[in-house]
Amino acid sequence: MVAPMPIRFDAIVIGAGQAGPSLAARLTAAGRTVALVERKLFGGTCVNTGCTPTKTMVASAYAAHQARRSAFYGVTLNGPVSVDIKAVKARQEAISGKSRANVEGWLRGMQNCTVYHGHARFESAHEVRVGAELLTAEQVFLNVGGRAAIPDLPGIHQVKYLTNTSLLQLEVLPRHLVIVGGSYVGVEFGQMFRRFGSDVTIVEKETRGIPWP
């Protein structure tokens, strides 16, 4: 049986995160043919697990914070402020979903760009397989994003821990949230969930971190 010939492109871009779509646009605008491969979610970290969903939830937390301060502005509430975390989650998922669809639609409508939705695997320096398709190009660009790094803490694998990604999926507010790490991501989540109503403890091993305003 003769193996199918690879599909030739000028460039292959693996990953539809922050850099991949813009790179594909620059390449195709220069007249080059591009294959863009995305394994899971279009838009990458920022759209799906980073800036877009977190800033959406920060806005909800800020609204709750301002509601609790309403008396300062001469506004009286009839009862305590509560947060519906399921509604907060639904809102951020809707906004992220719209952004994700926009990125995918842009790529699929891009002239000279062919989109492949699947897992890319190298078969040689210039050959990439996506499912049954074998793609080849002189240049291959990797834009594969990142994921949460789990620190080697004693006992970490004996407990149910959360990451920056799984925190976004919560539908029940934690009574007490312990955040390990006082960098900007940890502080952002800490402030957010404190305003939602959780008790929050941030643990930072360094003597200096991001200063609180």
C-alpha positions in Angstrom: 0.0 0.0 0.0 1.4 3.4 -1.0 1.5 6.0 1.7 -0.4 9.2 0.9 1.6 12.1 -0.2 2.0 14.9 2.4 0.1 18.1 2.0 2.5 20.9 1.3 2.4 24.3 2.8 4.9 27.1 3.1 4.6 27.2 6.9 2.9 25.2 9.7 1.8 27.0 12.8 1.0 24.7 15.8 -1.2 26.4 18.4 -3.9 29.1 18.0 -3.0 31.1 21.1 -1.8 34.7 21.3 0.9 34.5 18.7 -0.3 31.8 16.3 -3.2 33.6 14.6 -1.3 36.8 14.2 1.7 35.0 12.7 -0.6 33.1 10.3 -2.1 36.5 9.3 1.3 38.0 8.6 2.4 35.0 6.6 -0.7 34.7 4.5 -0.7 38.4 3.8 2.8 37.9 2.4 1.3 35.3 0.0 2.4 32.2 1.8 0.3 29.2 2.4 -0.2 28.2 6.1 -1.5 25.2 8.0 -2.6 26.2 11.5 -3.1 23.3 13.9 -5.0 23.6 17.2 -5.4 20.7 19.5 -8.1 22.0 21.8 -9.3 25.6 22.4 -8.8 28.4 20.0 -7.5 31.6 21.6 -5.0 29.8 23.9 -4.3 30.7 27.5 -5.4 34.3 27.4 -8.8 33.7 26.0 -9.6 30.5 27.8 -7.8 30.3 31.2 -6.0 33.6 31.6 -6.7 37.2 31.0 -10.2 37.1 29.6 -11.9 34.8 32.1 -10.0 36.2 35.1 -10.6 39.8 34.3 -14.3 39.0 33.7 -14.5 37.5 37.2 -12.5 40.4 38.6 -15.2 42.7 37.3 -17.9 40.6 39.0 -15.9 40.7 42.3 -15.5 44.5 41.9 -19.3 44.9 41.4 -19.8 42.9 44.7 -17.3 45.1 46.5 -18.9 48.3 45.2 -22.4 47.0 46.2 -21.1 46.5 49.8 -19.8 50.1 49.8 -23.1 51.5 48.4 -23.9 53.5 51.5 -20.8 55.6 50.8 -22.5 56.8 47.7 -25.8 57.3 49.4 -27.3 54.1 48.1 -29.2 51.9 50.5 -29.6 48.1 50.0 -32.4 46.1 51.7 -30.2 43.2 52.6 -26.7 41.8 52.5 -24.8 41.4 49.2 -24.4 37.8 48.0 -22.7 36.3 45.1 -24.1 33.7 42.7 -20.8 32.0 41.7 -22.6 29.8 39.1 -23.8 33.0 37.4 -20.3 34.5 37.6 -18.9 31.4 36.0 -21.6 31.4 33.3 -20.8 35.0 32.4 -17.1 34.5 32.1 -17.6 31.3 30.0 -19.9 33.2 27.7 -17.4 36.0 27.2 -14.5 33.6 26.7 -16.6 31.5 24.3 -17.4 34.5 22.2 -13.7 35.4 22.0 -12.8 31.8 21.2 -15.4 31.7 18.4 -14.1 35.0 16.9 -10.5 33.7 16.8 -11.6 30.4 15.1 -13.9 32.2 12.6 -11.1 34.7 11.7 -8.7 31.8 11.0 -11.1 29.7 9.1 -12.0 32.7 6.9 -8.3 33.7 6.3 -7.2 33.3 2.7 -4.3 30.8 2.2 -4.8 29.5 5.7 -6.0 25.9 6.3 -7.1 25.1 9.9 -6.7 21.6 11.3 -8.4 20.8 14.7 -6.4 18.0 16.2 -3.2 16.9 17.9 0.0 17.7 16.0 2.8 15.1 16.1 6.2 15.5 14.4 7.2 12.7 12.1 10.4 14.5 10.9 11.9 18.0 11.1 9.5 19.2 8.4 6.6 16.8 8.7 3.7 17.1 11.1 0.8 14.6 11.4 -2.7 15.6 12.4 -4.9 12.6 12.6 -4.8 10.9 9.2 -3.3 14.0 7.5 0.5 14.4 7.0 1.5 18.0 6.5 4.9 19.3 5.4 6.5 22.7 5.3 9.9 24.3 5.3 9.1 26.2 8.4 7.2 25.0 11.5 6.3 27.5 14.3 5.4 26.3 17.8 2.9 28.3 19.8 1.8 25.7 22.2 1.1 27.8 25.3 1.5 26.8 28.9 -0.2 25.0 31.8 -0.1 25.2 35.6 3.1 23.9 37.2 2.4 21.9 40.3 5.1 22.6 43.0 6.8 19.7 44.8 5.1 20.4 48.1 5.0 17.6 50.8 1.6 15.9 50.7 0.3 17.9 47.7 -0.8 14.7 45.9 -2.8 13.5 48.9 -5.2 16.5 48.8 -7.6 17.9 46.2 -5.8 21.1 45.1 -6.9 23.8 42.7 -4.9 25.5 39.9 -5.4 28.8 38.1 -7.5 26.8 35.6 -9.6 24.7 37.9 -10.4 27.7 40.1 -12.3 29.2 37.1 -14.6 26.1 37.1 -15.8 26.4 40.7 -19.6 26.5 41.2 -19.5 26.6 45.0 -17.5 29.2 46.8 -14.8 27.8 49.1 -15.3 28.7 52.8 -11.5 29.2 53.1 -9.1 29.5 50.2 -5.4 29.1 50.8 -3.3 30.4 47.9 0.4 29.3 47.7 2.3 32.1 46.1 2.0 35.8 46.4 2.7 36.9 42.8 0.3 38.8 40.7 -1.8 35.7 39.8 -2.1 34.6 43.4 -3.0 38.1 44.6 -5.5 38.6 41.9 -7.3 35.4 42.8 -7.0 36.2 46.5 -8.7 39.6 46.1 -11.3 38.2 43.8 -12.5 35.4 46.1 -12.3 37.5 49.1 -14.7 39.9 47.5 -16.9 36.9 46.5 -17.1 36.1 50.2 -14.5 33.4 50.9 -11.9 33.7 53.6 -8.5 33.9 51.9 -4.9 33.2 53.2 -2.0 33.8 50.9 1.3 32.0 51.6 4.5 33.5 50.1 8.0 32.1 51.0 9.9 35.1 49.8 10.5 38.2 52.0 9.2 40.5 49.2 6.4 40.1 46.7 4.1 42.3 44.8 3.3 45.2 47.1 -0.4 45.7 48.0 -1.8 49.0 46.9 
